[in-house]
Amino acid sequence: MFHLMRSVSFRVPEEYLKGLEALVELRVFRSRSEAIRAAVRELLQREGAFEKEALLVADS
């Protein structure tokens, strides 16, 4: 499935960046962007944001 991607710029502590780079170097992820997308997706699922968004759209 194709998803339209948008670019987002943000700041993270140096330790986070080093951790992301280590995950890429260990080939856990292909890129830092992929790792960040996975982390955001996990957060949204854990917090139920996908379900809440669906409810907001349905109410519009």
FENNORJO-V796829 format. One record per residue. RES is the residue in three letters. SS is DSSP state (H for helix, E for strand, - for the rest). Layout:
res:RES ss:SS
res:RES ss:SS
This chain:
res:MET ss:-
res:PHE ss:-
res:HIS ss:-
res:LEU ss:-
res:MET ss:-
res:ARG ss:-
res:SER ss:-
res:VAL ss:-
res:SER ss:-
res:PHE ss:-
res:ARG ss:-
res:VAL ss:-
res:PRO ss:-
res:GLU ss:H
res:GLU ss:H
res:TYR ss:H
res:LEU ss:H
res:LYS ss:H
res:GLY ss:H
res:LEU ss:H
res:GLU ss:H
res:ALA ss:H
res:LEU ss:H
res:VAL ss:H
res:GLU ss:H
res:LEU ss:-
res:ARG ss:-
res:VAL ss:-
res:PHE ss:-
res:ARG ss:-
res:SER ss:-
res:ARG ss:H
res:SER ss:H
res:GLU ss:H
res:ALA ss:H
res:ILE ss:H
res:ARG ss:H
res:ALA ss:H
res:ALA ss:H
res:VAL ss:H
res:ARG ss:H
res:GLU ss:H
res:LEU ss:H
res:LEU ss:H
res:GLN ss:H
res:ARG ss:H
res:GLU ss:-
res:GLY ss:-
res:ALA ss:H
res:PHE ss:H
res:GLU ss:H
res:LYS ss:H
res:GLU ss:H
res:ALA ss:H
res:LEU ss:H
res:LEU ss:H
res:VAL ss:H
res:ALA ss:H
res:ASP ss:H
res:SER ss:-
